[in-house]
């Protein structure tokens, strides 16, 4: 499945599968699907956007489709299907490792999307929402850091810190809380 992508926990580690998808024409096909307004099945377009972004981990999404893909991912933060919410948070956290994507990530309704990822009662979504914020803070400009600071629902983050039992998520949440001092 899409959630079983090679995740080794290394920051700025690019996805080696991107080259395979370029060579076999798969990436081109995914881009065509994501940008085709005649495709009516929203889920197909959402999976295409998630896959395209995930393949570009720690890399600049090409100009031709960056805005379309990033906007699609942010819109998924409001989806009724938690799978799309989870996967969009994952994909955004992956492309947030490259500062060249930040302007598009933090544009528009970014703060609402970030709040949705951290407020939802789903620890997996919370985890990637926190990772999205941390990646933007770590690799971003002062403007990006300010947008993240405005978008993090701090009380909800404190609730996660108090309630979460997963040590990795707890450490990420604590680290994000510590960033609050730096961006205040």
DAWO-V966552 format. One record per helix or strand of 2 or more residues. SS is the DSSP state (hx for helix, st for strand). FROM is the first residue (numbers start at 0). TO is the last residue. If there is no record, write none. Layout:
ss=(SS	SS)
from=(FROM	FROM)
to=(TO	TO)
This chain:
ss=(hx	hx	hx	hx	hx	hx	hx	hx	hx	hx	hx	hx)
from=(1	16	25	41	65	81	98	109	122	141	153	166)
to=(3	22	34	54	77	94	105	118	138	150	162	182)
